[in-house]
Amino acid sequence: MSRLVEIRDLWIEGRSDETWSPIINGVSLSLDQGEVLGLIGESGAGKSTLGLAAMGFTRDGVRISKGAVEFDGIDLISASAAKKRELLGKRIAYVAQSAAASFNPAHKLIDQHTEGPVQHGVMSRAESVEDAIELYRRLRLPNPEEIGFRYPHQVSGGQLQRAMTAMAMSCRPDLIIFDEPTTALDVTTQIEVLASIRDIVDQFNTAAIYITHDLAVVAQMADKIKVLLKGDEVEEADTRTMLSQPKEDYTKSLWAVRAFERPQKPAVHTSATPVVSVQNVSAAYGKIPVLHDVSFDIHEGRTVAVVGESGSGKSTTARCITGLLPPTQGVIQFDGQSLPASYKQRNKDQLRQAQMIYQMADTALNPRKTIGEIIGRPVQFYMGLTGKQKRRRVEELLEEIELPAAEYLNRLPSELSGGQKQRIGIARALAAEPKFIICDEVTSALDQLVAEGILKLLARLQDDLKLSYMFITHDLATVKAIADEVVVMKEGEVVEQGPKREMFIPPHHPYTDLLLSSVPEMDPDWLTNLLDERGVDNIGDAAVDKMS
């Protein structure tokens, strides 16, 4: 194999006000043609910054201060803008974490796919369309001849992620940077995307840098792994050696994360009134039915995890509970009393008692407001506090989420890490002093160390405040960590529910068994073995029948 990428003693700095601070501290890496390097580390480690630097690119407010970045012998640091434009998209491609945010919603997938090959003179428009269909077929997208003529919002998250991979492959690049491409996907969709990525990289002998915080995922994808911590290289080794014999304590700590698990609570007395009771709820978007006779209860101080693939109805059920989507039939009860179907008919106290913490803290917090203003708004709206009383309550809430008020009160969301932003989302929900909180994929975008901290915080708050949680998640490790009861949904229906201890012991409903068997393990052979067990001859055939 020939050397494709060479980074030597790279130093990268970021600017805050007029001060430059280090982000990457003298890191080196090399990558051969057809080789896959996994970059792992917690938030702020410098993974994405290093991955972008391998393309000769830095974000606004970031600069390369020292070192060398070479691609196929070309110095990308000193290369002209014209030379970089020639390389980027043609020989070097990038697959972002959020496909939904990366595609232009106003243009069809096929138009965005063909733009690169046509502009770079690789193919004509007609040839590129034909090639796109072939790539869609290789990536096992449904209806490959037709799917490219849809808009981004008309396909699922997993399909969109594969369409982005196809677009990255459109010019047959030598190098692809995959930046957390499966973070927000459910476990069965993740299998399809991982298998498709691995297959197409193998087919075209493409080198790749795979950035992720999911250690089990990187074990399936990478030939070698590099561990970063706060811009420093911790260690690097081939994947099997790194998994079986990590040298550094920090790496060993990454391998040991997610050991947190709450003990199973005793069964709820049959006469106890649930805090929230979903009773025979059906719902539709327009004329399309999406929920079918859904029922489950959530009791005081307990966590019900609602799991299932994308489109199973998890978030739609939450919308019905909050009144954002009035059910077509059935009722939602709170403390034994039926709630009005629409939030518009609910009084302030009914609205106050049910709050939400959202998946993407980046988009859930107003970037123009300070942390004090963000938390202070519900304090004033629901509790009627103003002036010094309001400020005092905001400070108390910051202390509850373990962020010192003196340090964070006047910051903007852009000045916080992902985990800190999610803690602010928790504080904002607590500001209404609710009895019930919906946690919608609140750890899916966080690295495992930060996610564990958020789960421990939520568990402590639940015990202190007797909160009830509906925990929407596709991460079964999270379910094991925090749930008391589990509700499994598929295509708008509840297929199985019960105490956590029973849900993880066979026999299961076939769909539950599919979800459990799709959770990646820290074994480099896990994905291959899984595909063999499911009778998949070609890795790209991982878009298998999902127990439909």
N, C-alpha and C positions, 0 to 999 in steps of 0.2 A: 504493500500500500504506500502511496505517496503522501507526503506531508501537505495538508491543505491550509490549516490555520496555525499560526504561531503567535502567541502573545507572550511578551517578555517583560518582566518587572514593571507591570502596569500600575500607575498611580492615577486615581481619578478624584476630583474634588467637586463639592457642591457649594453654591453661594447662598448665604443667608444674610440679608442686608448687604453690607460691604465686606463681609468676612467669608473666606473660603475655608471649608472644613473637609477633611479626608473622607472618602466613601469607599474607595478601593486602595489597598495598601500593598503595593509591590507584588501583585498576583501574576503568576505565569501559567499558561496552559498550551497544550498542543493537541491537534486533532488531525487524524489521517482521513483520506478519502473513504467514505462508507462507514466511518466509526461514529458511535453515539456516546456523547459525554453527558452525564447527569450532573446538574448543579443543584445542590441542596443546602439548606440552612434556614434559620428562622427569619421573620420579617426584619428588614433592615440589614440583612447580611451582605447585600450587594449583588444578588443573583441576576436580577434583570438588568442592572447597570452593566455588569460584566458581559451578559449576553448581547446587549445592544452594542457594546464596545467592540465585540467580535465582528460587527458589521461596519465598524468605523463610525459609529453614530453615538451621540450623547444628547440627552434631553436638554431643554432650555435651563440655564442656570447651573449646568454641569460642564466640566472641562477635563480633558486628559492633560495632566501636568507633566507626566514623565512615562517613558516606556515605549514599546513597539507593538504594533498590531499589523500582522502581515497575513494576507489572504492570497494563496497561490503565488507567493513571491512579491505581491503588490503591497506597498506600504500604504495602509488605509489612513493613517494619521496625516500624512503629507499629500495624499492624493487629492486632485482637484475635485470640485463639485461635479464637473462633467463626468469624470472618471467614476465617481461613486454612483451617479445616476445610471451609468452604463452597467454597473455591477448589481445594484440593488434591484430586486425583482426578477433579474435575469439569472444571475449566478448565485446570488444570496437572497434568501426569502425569510419572511417572519410570520409566525402564526401566533396571534395574540390570545390572551386569556379569555376575553369576552368576545366571541364572534358576533353576538347581537349588537354590541357597541362599535364593532369595527367595520361592518358592512354599511354601505349607504342605503338607508331605507327607501330612498326614492328610485332606486334602480334595480332591475332584475339581476339575479345571481349570474346569469350567463353574460350579461353586459360587463359586469365587474370582473368576471373571470377572463374574458378575452382582451381586456384593456392592456394588460402587461405584455402578452405575446405580440400583439399588434404594434404597440409603441416601440418595443425592442426589436421589431423586424424579424421575430422568430417564425411567425406564421401569419397567414392572412386571416381575416375575420372568419371566413368559412371554415378554414382548416382548424382554427382555434375552437370553434363551436363543436366540430366533430371530435377533437381531442378532449374537450371538456366532458362530453358525453362518455367517452371511453374512461376517463379518470373517475367520473361519478360511478361508472360500472365497477371499476377496480376497487373503489372504496365502498362498494355495496350500498350505495344510496338507492332508495326505491324509485322506480320509474326514471332511470337515468336519462332517457330521451326527453323527459318532460320537466323534471324538477328544476333545471336551470332557468326555466322561463317563469319561475315564481319569484315573488319578492321575499326579502329576508324574513318578514313576519309571518310568512305562509308556510314555514318549515319549522321543525322542532329544533331544540338547542343542540342535540347530538348531530342531527343532519346538517345544521349550519356549521358546526365545528368541522365536520368532514368536508363540507363545501369550501371552507377556508383552507383546509389542507390541500384540496384539489387545486385551488387557486394558487397556493404557494408552489405547487409542482408544475404549474402551467408552462414555465420556461425550462423545466428540468434543471433546477439549480443544483449546484454542487454542495451548498450548505443551507440548512434550514434551522432557524432559532424557534423552538417551541416554548412559549412562555406560559406555563400553567394551563395547557389546553384542555384539561378535563376537570378542573377544580369545581365547577358549578354543575357537573353532570351527575345524574343518578348512577348507581353502580352498574346496572345492566347496559345503559347507554355508554358508560365509560368503557366497558369491555369492547363494544363495537368500535369506538374511536381509537382506543389503544391498539387493538388488533389491526385496524385499517392503517394507522400511522406506521406501525412496525412493518407491515407488509409492503407498503409503498416505498418506504426507505430502503428496504432490502432489495426490492425489484430494480430500483434505479441507482443503487450503490451511492445513496446520498448521505453525506455527513450531517450530523445534527447535534445541537446543544439542547438538551431537554431540561428546562427549569421547572422545579416543582418543590413543594413542601411535603409531598406524600411519599414516604420512603418505600412503601409497598409498590407504588406505581413506578418509581424510578428503577426498582429492581427488575421490572419486566422490560424496560426500554433501553437501559444503558449498558454499554460495554465496560465503561469505567465511571467512577463517581468522584467528584470533587466536593468537599465540604467547606463552606464559608461561614465565618462568624464576624459580624461587624466590619466587613471589608477585608478581613484577613483570611488567608488560606489555612485551614486546620489540617487537612490531610487529603491525599488522593490515592486511589488504588483501583484495581479492576473490581468489578461489581461483586463477584463471589468472595473475594478476599475482604472487601470492605464490609460486607454483611456478616461474615463469619468471624473476622478478626480485626475489628476496628482498633486502632492504636490509641487514639486520644480520648480523654475523659468526656469531652464535649460530644464527640461522635457517639460514644456509648450512651450518653444521656438522651440523644435523639432516638436511638434504637429502643430506649426504655420508656418513651413517652406514652401517654394514653393508658397508663396503668390505673388511673383514677376510675373507681366504680362505686357508686352509692349502694349500700346494702338494700336488699329488697324490704320494703315496708310491709307490715302485716295487712291482711285483707281488710277492706272497708266493710263496716257493718251494713247489712242489707237495708236497714232502716234509715241510714244516713242520707240527707238530702244533698245531691250534687251541687257544686258551685255552678257548673255549666252542664246542661243536658241537651244534647242534640237528638231530637226525636223524629225519626222517619222523614228526614229532610231530603227533598229532591230540588234540583235547581237547573236552570238553563241559561245559556247565552243566546239571546234572541230566541230562535226556534230550535236551537240545538241543545238537547238534554246533556248535562254534564255530571250531575249527581243523581244517584238513584237510591232512595230509601236508606239514607245514612243515619245510623244511630250509635251513640256512645256517650258516656258520662265522664266528667272530670270532677273529682272531689277535692275538698280543702287540703292544701299542703301537699298535693300529689302532682306528678308529672305524667301526662299521657303523650307518648311519642306517636306521631302519625307518619307512617312511612309508605313508600311506593315510588314508582317511576315518575318521570315527568309526564304530566297529563293524567295522573291517577285521580286527581281531585283534592289533593291535600290543601293547597292554597285556596281553592274554590270553597271548601268547607269553612276555612277561616274567614273568608269574605262573607259567608252567610252568617257566621256567628257575630261578626262586627256590624252587620246590617248593610254592608256595602253592596251585597247581592241578595235581594230579598228572595227567599225560597219560593218555589212554585207550589210546594206542599210541605207539611211538617212544621214543627215549631222549635224555637230555641228558648230554653228556660234558664233563668239565672236565679239561684237560691230558691228554686221552686216556683218562680213567677215567670209567666210567658213574656218574652220581650217583643216589642213591635218589630215587624219583619224588616223595616227600613230604618237605618240610623237617623233619618230625618224626623222620624216620629218618636225617637227616644229622648228622654230628658237628660239633663247634664249629668246627673248622678249615674244613670244607666250607661252613658258614654264613658264616664270616668272609671267605672269598675272593670272595664275590659280594654287593655292597652296592647300595643304591638311593638316588637323589636324586629327590625328588618334585616334582610340578608346582606344588602350592600350598604354599609355605613357611609361609604363615599357619596352615594346619591341620596341617602336618607337625611343627611344633615345639611342645613343651609350654609353654603360656603361663605356667605357674606356676614353671618352672625357669629358673635363670640360664643364660647361655650356657656358662659353665664347667661347670655340672652336665649340660647337654645333651650336650656333647662328651665330658665325662669319663665318662659311663656306658659307652659302648662301649670306651673306653680301659681301663676297669677290667674289663669283662666279657670282652673278647677277649684283651687283652694282660696282664691280671693286675696292672696297676700301681695303686698306692695312694699316699696321702700326697703327699710332695713330688715323687716321680717322676711321679705322675699329673698333678699341677698343671703340672710342667715340660713334659710331653708335650702337654697342652692348649694351653699357651702357644705351643709350637712349631707346632701345627696352626693356630692363629689367625694366626701370622706367615705360614704357607704360603698362606693364603687372603687375605693382604694386609689383615688387620684387626689393629691393634695390641692386644696382649693387655691391656696396662694400661688401655686405654680400654673394652674390650668384655667382659672376663671376667665381670664382675658385673652386666651388664645383663640385662634381660628381653627376650624377643622383641618385645614391644610397643614397645620403645624403638629398634627398628631399622627401616630402610627395607626395601622389598621385595627389592632387590638384596643388601643386607647379610644378610637372612634366608636368601636362597638360598645365599650363601657359607657360612653356618653349616651348612646342609644338606650342602654339599660337605665341610666339615671333619668332620662327624659320620660321613660315609661313609668318609673317609680314616682316621678313628681306628681302624678295624679292620685297616688295612694290607692292603686287598684287592688282587687282581690284576685284577678285573673290576668295573665299575660300570655299572648301568643308569641312564641319565639320562632320566626320563620327563617330556617336555614342560617342561624346566627353565627355558626362557626365554619361554614363551608368555604369561605374565602380567606380563612386564617391558617397560619402554619400550626403544626400540631402542638408546639409548646404554648403558643398564645391561646389556642383553642382550649387546651386543658385548663388554663388559668380562667378563661371565661366560664367554663362549665363549673369549676369550683366556686366561682363568685355567685353564679346563679343558684347553686345548691345552698350556699350559706344564706343568701337572701331569702330563699324559700323557707328555710328553717326559722330564720329570725322574724320574718313577716307573715308566715303562714300563707304564702302565695301558692296559687295553682297555676300550672303551666300546660299549655298545648305546645308541644315541641315538634314542629314540622322539620323533617330531615330526610336525607337520602343516605346518611352516614350511619351504618349500623354499629360502628364503634361508639358513636355518640349515644345511640339508643342504650347500649349496654352500660354506658357510664352513668346516665342520669335518669332513665325512665323508671316508672313504677308499673305502668301498663303500656301496652303496645297495640295500636290499631293499624292493620295493613290494608291499604286501599289499592284497587286496580280498576281502571276505566270507570271511575266514579262510584264504585261500590266498595263496601267493607267486606273483604274476603275472609278475614280472621282477626280476632282480638282476644286479649287476655293479659294476665300478669306477665311481667318480663321473664320471670324464671321459667314459665311454661312455654313462652314463645320461642325460646332458644333451645328447646329440647324436642327432638323428633318424637312422633311424626308431625310434619307440617303440611299445610295446604301447599300444593305444587308451586304456586306463585311465591309464597313465602320462602320455600326451599330454593327457588331460583334466585331471590334477592340475597339470601344468606350465602349461597355458593358463589355469588358474583363479587364478594368483598375481597380485594386483592390481599395477598399474603406476602410476607417478607421472604419469598422464595423465587429466585430467578426463573425457575421452571414452571411457576404456577400458571401463567397465562397459557403457555403451550399445552400443559397437562389439561387445563380446563377445556380448551378448544377440542382436544382429543376426546375427552369424556363426552362432550356434546356432539361428537360426530362431525366436526368441522374439518374438512380436508385441507382447505386453504385458509390461512390466517385472515385474509380479507373477507372470508365468509362468516365473520363473527356476528354479522347482523342476522342472527338466527331467529327462528321462531321463538318468541318469548312467552311460551305457555299461553298463547292466545286461544 
